[in-house]
């Protein structure tokens, strides 16, 4: 496995077919659990810590896999939007790669984003919504209550399914 650092907040992992076979994996069948396992192995081999939360992208090839990992903040940021139009306006002005969750919240919407480490949430979230804080447990509570509308990649999904 070849680990290449991209600054101090991201890395790429190149895993050859032979290495994948030794782990009983096939390039085109790498799932979320497999990608997390590969990242954990790379972190252990590189003796890196502080990567408790990362956004992963997997690019399978014919005889290898390229995996990109970007460290995200462990603290979510919650933004309340009073209506769907405000939420959509903000979503279309934000980067869609930002990890996010969308929940129903009373008569409005709650967007939880996980900024990448060292980054602030995008300005449009403050412009169109109201920040509610950084509770780590709020997404789990809302999931338990059945309030989750889009459990992952909410910004990307809003942009794709609701064009302006």
C-alpha positions, 0 to 999 in steps of 0.5 A, spaced: 500 500 500 502 506 497 500 512 502 501 519 499 500 525 504 496 531 501 497 536 506 496 535 513 488 534 512 488 528 506 491 522 503 491 518 498 492 510 498 494 506 492 492 499 493 495 494 488 491 487 486 496 483 489 495 487 496 487 486 495 488 479 494 491 478 500 486 481 504 481 477 500 478 483 496 477 485 489 478 492 486 470 493 483 467 490 490 470 495 495 465 497 499 464 502 505 466 497 510 472 495 506 474 502 505 474 504 512 478 497 513 484 499 508 484 506 511 485 504 518 490 499 516 494 505 512 493 509 519 496 504 523 502 503 518 503 510 518 502 511 525 497 517 524 492 518 529 486 524 530 483 521 524 476 519 527 472 522 522 474 522 514 470 522 508 472 517 503 472 516 495 474 510 492 476 509 485 477 502 483 481 500 477 482 494 473 488 491 477 488 496 483 484 501 487 485 508 489 482 511 495 482 518 497 481 520 505 480 527 507 480 528 515 473 532 517 472 535 523 469 531 529 464 536 531 458 537 526 455 544 525 447 545 525 443 550 521 436 551 521 432 553 515 425 556 516 423 553 509 425 549 503 427 555 498 432 557 503 435 551 504 436 549 496 439 556 495 444 555 500 445 548 498 446 550 491 452 555 493 455 550 498 460 545 495 457 538 494 462 534 497 461 537 504 459 531 509 452 533 511 445 530 513 438 533 512 433 532 518 426 535 519 425 540 524 419 542 527 416 547 521 423 547 518 429 543 516 436 542 520 442 541 516 448 538 519 455 539 516 461 536 518 466 541 515 473 539 513 478 540 519 481 547 519 475 549 515 469 553 517 462 552 514 460 555 508 458 562 508 451 561 505 449 557 511 449 563 515 446 567 510 440 563 509 440 559 515 441 560 523 446 556 526 444 552 532 451 550 535 455 543 535 452 538 539 455 531 537 449 527 539 443 531 535 444 527 529 443 521 533 437 523 537 434 526 530 435 519 527 432 515 533 426 520 532 425 518 525 426 525 523 432 524 518 430 526 511 437 525 507 442 521 512 448 522 508 451 527 502 445 531 503 448 537 500 450 533 494 443 530 493 439 536 494 443 539 488 442 533 484 435 532 485 432 539 486 436 544 480 435 551 481 
